[in-house]
């Protein structure tokens, strides 16, 4: 989308979801972190300045879908990590110039 004769912006977004087909098979021995999968949310802006300068701004949010082992086996203790404890936010900026 042109803003002026020399500046344009292109917004973009992405949603990705990865789920295990059988979450009960998640190996709790690998870092002791049972999970059902994760979601990724990403939004960004690509800026064009003139014909040879580009700036990319991006915000990403990763959401790990935790699974409490006690849900499948009441003999186990509650897992101390709750939904949202392991989520991560990332902001990045990239600048490029063509010659």
BATOR-131215 format. One record per residue: residue number from 0; z negated, y negated, x negated of N, C-alpha, C, O in turn. Coordinates in Angstrom, 1 decimal. Layout:
{NUM {Z Y X} {Z Y X} {Z Y X} {Z Y X}}
...
***
This chain:
{0 {0.0 1.2 -0.9} {0.0 0.0 0.0} {0.0 -1.2 -0.9} {-1.0 -1.4 -1.6}}
{1 {1.0 -2.0 -0.9} {1.1 -3.2 -1.7} {0.1 -4.3 -1.1} {0.0 -4.5 0.1}}
{2 {-0.7 -4.9 -2.1} {-1.6 -6.0 -1.7} {-1.0 -7.3 -2.1} {-1.1 -8.3 -1.3}}
{3 {-0.3 -7.3 -3.2} {0.5 -8.5 -3.7} {1.7 -8.0 -4.3} {2.0 -6.8 -4.2}}
{4 {2.5 -8.9 -4.9} {3.8 -8.4 -5.6} {3.5 -7.5 -6.8} {4.3 -6.7 -7.1}}
{5 {2.3 -7.6 -7.4} {2.0 -6.8 -8.6} {0.9 -5.9 -8.5} {0.6 -5.1 -9.4}}
{6 {0.2 -5.9 -7.3} {-1.0 -5.0 -7.2} {-0.8 -4.1 -5.9} {-0.4 -4.6 -4.8}}
{7 {-1.0 -2.8 -6.1} {-0.9 -1.9 -5.0} {-2.1 -0.9 -5.0} {-2.7 -0.7 -6.1}}
{8 {-2.5 -0.4 -3.9} {-3.6 0.6 -3.9} {-3.2 1.8 -3.0} {-2.5 1.6 -2.0}}
{9 {-3.6 3.0 -3.5} {-3.4 4.2 -2.7} {-4.7 4.9 -2.5} {-5.2 5.5 -3.5}}
{10 {-5.2 5.0 -1.3} {-6.4 5.7 -1.0} {-6.1 7.2 -0.9} {-5.0 7.6 -0.5}}
{11 {-7.1 8.0 -1.2} {-6.9 9.5 -0.9} {-8.3 10.1 -0.7} {-9.3 9.5 -1.0}}
{12 {-8.2 11.3 -0.1} {-9.5 12.0 0.2} {-9.2 13.5 0.1} {-8.1 14.0 0.2}}
{13 {-10.3 14.3 0.0} {-10.2 15.8 -0.1} {-11.5 16.4 0.4} {-12.5 15.9 0.1}}
{14 {-11.3 17.5 1.2} {-12.5 18.3 1.5} {-12.1 19.7 1.2} {-11.0 20.2 1.5}}
{15 {-13.0 20.4 0.5} {-12.8 21.8 0.1} {-14.1 22.6 0.4} {-15.2 22.1 0.2}}
{16 {-13.9 23.7 1.0} {-15.0 24.6 1.4} {-14.8 26.0 0.8} {-13.7 26.6 1.1}}
{17 {-15.7 26.5 0.1} {-15.7 27.9 -0.4} {-16.9 28.6 0.1} {-18.0 28.2 0.0}}
{18 {-16.6 29.7 0.8} {-17.7 30.5 1.4} {-17.5 31.9 1.0} {-16.4 32.4 0.9}}
{19 {-18.6 32.6 0.7} {-18.6 34.0 0.4} {-18.4 34.8 1.7} {-19.0 34.4 2.8}}
{20 {-17.6 35.8 1.7} {-17.4 36.6 2.9} {-18.7 37.4 3.2} {-19.0 37.6 4.4}}
{21 {-19.4 37.8 2.2} {-20.7 38.6 2.4} {-21.8 37.9 1.5} {-22.0 38.4 0.4}}
{22 {-22.4 36.9 2.0} {-23.4 36.2 1.2} {-24.6 37.0 0.9} {-25.3 36.7 -0.1}}
{23 {-24.9 38.1 1.6} {-26.0 39.0 1.3} {-25.8 39.7 -0.1} {-26.7 40.2 -0.7}}
{24 {-24.6 39.7 -0.6} {-24.3 40.3 -1.9} {-24.4 39.3 -3.0} {-24.2 39.7 -4.2}}
{25 {-24.8 38.1 -2.8} {-25.0 37.1 -3.9} {-26.0 37.6 -4.8} {-27.1 38.0 -4.4}}
{26 {-25.7 37.7 -6.1} {-26.6 38.2 -7.1} {-27.7 37.2 -7.4} {-27.5 36.1 -8.0}}
{27 {-28.9 37.4 -6.9} {-30.0 36.4 -7.2} {-30.5 36.5 -8.6} {-31.3 35.7 -9.0}}
{28 {-30.1 37.4 -9.4} {-30.5 37.5 -10.8} {-29.7 36.5 -11.7} {-30.1 36.3 -12.8}}
{29 {-28.6 35.9 -11.2} {-27.9 35.0 -12.0} {-28.5 33.6 -11.7} {-28.0 32.9 -10.9}}
{30 {-29.4 33.2 -12.5} {-30.1 32.0 -12.4} {-31.0 31.9 -11.2} {-31.5 30.8 -10.9}}
{31 {-31.3 33.0 -10.6} {-32.2 33.0 -9.4} {-31.8 32.0 -8.4} {-32.7 31.3 -7.9}}
{32 {-30.5 31.9 -8.1} {-30.1 30.9 -7.1} {-29.1 31.5 -6.1} {-27.9 31.5 -6.3}}
{33 {-29.6 32.1 -5.0} {-28.7 32.7 -4.0} {-28.0 31.5 -3.2} {-28.7 30.5 -2.9}}
{34 {-26.8 31.7 -3.0} {-26.0 30.7 -2.3} {-24.9 31.4 -1.4} {-24.5 32.5 -1.7}}
{35 {-24.5 30.6 -0.4} {-23.5 31.1 0.5} {-22.1 30.5 0.2} {-21.1 31.0 0.7}}
{36 {-22.1 29.5 -0.7} {-20.8 28.9 -1.1} {-21.1 27.4 -1.4} {-22.2 27.0 -1.7}}
{37 {-20.0 26.6 -1.3} {-20.2 25.2 -1.5} {-19.1 24.4 -0.8} {-18.1 24.9 -0.4}}
{38 {-19.4 23.1 -0.6} {-18.4 22.1 -0.1} {-18.2 21.0 -1.1} {-19.2 20.6 -1.8}}
{39 {-17.0 20.5 -1.2} {-16.7 19.4 -2.1} {-16.1 18.3 -1.2} {-15.1 18.6 -0.5}}
{40 {-16.6 17.1 -1.3} {-16.0 15.9 -0.6} {-15.6 15.0 -1.7} {-16.4 14.7 -2.6}}
{41 {-14.4 14.4 -1.6} {-13.9 13.5 -2.6} {-13.1 12.4 -2.0} {-12.3 12.7 -1.1}}
{42 {-13.4 11.2 -2.4} {-12.6 10.0 -1.9} {-12.3 9.2 -3.2} {-13.0 9.2 -4.1}}
{43 {-11.2 8.5 -3.1} {-10.8 7.7 -4.3} {-9.7 6.6 -4.0} {-9.1 6.6 -2.9}}
{44 {-9.5 5.8 -4.9} {-8.5 4.7 -4.9} {-7.7 4.8 -6.2} {-8.3 4.8 -7.2}}
{45 {-6.4 4.8 -6.1} {-5.5 4.6 -7.2} {-5.0 3.1 -7.1} {-4.3 2.8 -6.1}}
{46 {-5.2 2.4 -8.2} {-4.7 1.0 -8.2} {-3.6 0.9 -9.2} {-3.6 1.4 -10.3}}
{47 {-2.5 0.2 -8.8} {-1.4 -0.1 -9.7} {-1.4 -1.6 -9.9} {-1.3 -2.4 -9.0}}
{48 {-1.4 -1.9 -11.2} {-1.4 -3.3 -11.6} {-0.1 -3.6 -12.4} {0.0 -3.0 -13.5}}
{49 {0.8 -4.3 -11.9} {2.1 -4.4 -12.6} {2.8 -3.1 -12.5} {2.5 -2.2 -11.7}}
{50 {3.7 -2.9 -13.5} {4.4 -1.6 -13.5} {3.8 -0.6 -14.5} {4.2 0.6 -14.4}}
{51 {2.9 -1.0 -15.3} {2.4 -0.1 -16.3} {0.9 0.1 -16.5} {0.5 0.7 -17.4}}
{52 {0.1 -0.5 -15.6} {-1.3 -0.3 -15.6} {-1.8 0.4 -14.4} {-1.4 0.1 -13.2}}
{53 {-2.7 1.4 -14.5} {-3.2 2.2 -13.4} {-4.7 2.3 -13.6} {-5.2 2.5 -14.7}}
{54 {-5.4 2.2 -12.5} {-6.9 2.4 -12.5} {-7.2 3.4 -11.3} {-6.7 3.2 -10.2}}
{55 {-8.0 4.3 -11.6} {-8.4 5.4 -10.6} {-9.9 5.3 -10.5} {-10.6 5.5 -11.5}}
{56 {-10.4 5.1 -9.3} {-11.8 5.2 -8.9} {-12.0 6.4 -8.0} {-11.3 6.5 -7.0}}
{57 {-13.0 7.2 -8.3} {-13.2 8.4 -7.5} {-14.7 8.7 -7.3} {-15.5 8.6 -8.3}}
{58 {-15.1 9.0 -6.1} {-16.4 9.4 -5.8} {-16.4 10.9 -5.2} {-15.7 11.1 -4.3}}
{59 {-17.2 11.8 -5.8} {-17.2 13.2 -5.4} {-18.6 13.5 -5.1} {-19.6 13.1 -5.7}}
{60 {-18.8 14.4 -4.1} {-20.1 14.9 -3.6} {-19.9 16.4 -3.5} {-19.1 16.9 -2.8}}
{61 {-20.8 17.1 -4.3} {-20.8 18.6 -4.2} {-22.0 19.1 -3.5} {-23.1 18.7 -3.9}}
{62 {-21.8 19.9 -2.5} {-22.9 20.4 -1.7} {-23.0 21.9 -1.8} {-22.1 22.6 -1.4}}
{63 {-24.1 22.4 -2.4} {-24.2 23.9 -2.5} {-24.9 24.4 -1.3} {-26.0 23.8 -0.9}}
{64 {-24.4 25.4 -0.7} {-24.9 26.0 0.5} {-25.9 27.1 0.1} {-25.5 28.2 -0.2}}
{65 {-27.2 26.8 0.1} {-28.2 27.7 -0.3} {-28.5 28.8 0.7} {-28.2 28.6 1.9}}
{66 {-29.0 29.9 0.2} {-29.4 31.0 1.1} {-30.8 31.4 0.7} {-31.1 31.7 -0.4}}
{67 {-31.7 31.4 1.7} {-33.1 31.8 1.4} {-33.1 33.3 1.5} {-32.8 33.9 2.5}}
{68 {-33.6 34.0 0.4} {-33.6 35.5 0.4} {-34.5 36.0 1.5} {-34.2 37.2 2.0}}
{69 {-35.4 35.3 2.0} {-36.3 35.8 3.1} {-35.6 35.9 4.4} {-36.1 36.6 5.3}}
{70 {-34.4 35.2 4.5} {-33.7 35.4 5.8} {-33.2 36.8 6.0} {-33.1 37.2 7.2}}
{71 {-32.9 37.5 4.9} {-32.4 38.9 5.1} {-33.5 40.0 4.8} {-33.4 41.1 5.2}}
{72 {-34.6 39.5 4.2} {-35.7 40.5 3.9} {-37.0 39.8 4.1} {-37.4 39.0 3.2}}
{73 {-37.7 40.0 5.2} {-39.0 39.2 5.4} {-40.1 39.6 4.4} {-41.1 38.9 4.4}}
{74 {-39.9 40.6 3.6} {-40.9 40.9 2.6} {-40.8 40.0 1.4} {-41.8 40.1 0.5}}
{75 {-39.8 39.2 1.2} {-39.6 38.4 0.1} {-40.3 37.0 0.4} {-40.5 36.6 1.5}}
{76 {-40.7 36.3 -0.7} {-41.3 35.0 -0.5} {-40.2 34.0 -0.3} {-39.0 34.2 -0.6}}
{77 {-40.6 32.8 0.3} {-39.6 31.8 0.6} {-39.1 31.2 -0.7} {-39.9 31.1 -1.7}}
{78 {-37.8 30.9 -0.7} {-37.2 30.4 -1.9} {-37.6 28.9 -2.0} {-37.5 28.2 -1.0}}
{79 {-37.9 28.4 -3.2} {-38.4 27.1 -3.3} {-37.3 26.0 -3.3} {-37.7 24.8 -3.0}}
{80 {-36.1 26.3 -3.5} {-35.0 25.3 -3.4} {-34.5 25.2 -2.0} {-34.2 26.2 -1.3}}
{81 {-34.5 24.0 -1.5} {-34.1 23.8 -0.1} {-32.6 23.2 -0.1} {-32.1 22.8 -1.1}}
{82 {-32.0 23.3 1.1} {-30.6 22.7 1.2} {-30.7 21.3 0.8} {-31.5 20.5 1.3}}
{83 {-29.8 20.9 -0.1} {-29.7 19.5 -0.6} {-30.3 19.3 -1.9} {-30.0 18.3 -2.6}}
{84 {-31.2 20.2 -2.4} {-31.9 20.0 -3.7} {-30.9 20.0 -4.9} {-31.2 19.4 -5.9}}
{85 {-29.8 20.8 -4.8} {-28.9 21.0 -5.9} {-27.6 20.3 -5.7} {-26.7 20.5 -6.5}}
{86 {-27.5 19.4 -4.7} {-26.3 18.7 -4.5} {-26.1 17.6 -5.6} {-27.0 17.2 -6.2}}
{87 {-24.8 17.3 -5.8} {-24.5 16.4 -7.0} {-23.5 15.3 -6.5} {-22.6 15.6 -5.8}}
{88 {-23.7 14.1 -7.0} {-22.8 13.0 -6.7} {-22.2 12.6 -8.1} {-22.9 12.6 -9.1}}
{89 {-20.9 12.3 -8.1} {-20.2 11.9 -9.3} {-19.3 10.7 -9.0} {-18.5 10.8 -8.1}}
{90 {-19.4 9.7 -9.8} {-18.5 8.5 -9.7} {-17.7 8.5 -11.1} {-18.4 8.5 -12.1}}
{91 {-16.4 8.3 -11.0} {-15.7 8.2 -12.3} {-14.6 7.1 -12.1} {-14.1 6.9 -11.0}}
{92 {-14.2 6.5 -13.2} {-13.1 5.6 -13.3} {-12.3 5.9 -14.5} {-12.7 6.3 -15.6}}
{93 {-11.0 5.8 -14.3} {-10.0 6.1 -15.3} {-9.0 5.0 -15.4} {-8.6 4.4 -14.4}}
{94 {-8.7 4.6 -16.6} {-7.7 3.5 -16.9} {-6.6 4.1 -17.7} {-6.8 4.7 -18.7}}
{95 {-5.4 3.8 -17.3} {-4.2 4.2 -18.1} {-3.2 3.1 -18.2} {-3.1 2.3 -17.3}}
{96 {-2.5 3.1 -19.3} {-1.5 2.1 -19.5} {-0.2 2.8 -20.1} {-0.3 3.6 -21.0}}
{97 {0.9 2.5 -19.5} {2.2 3.1 -20.0} {2.9 2.1 -20.9} {2.8 0.9 -20.7}}
{98 {3.6 2.6 -21.9} {4.3 1.7 -22.9} {5.7 1.7 -22.6} {6.5 1.0 -23.2}}
***
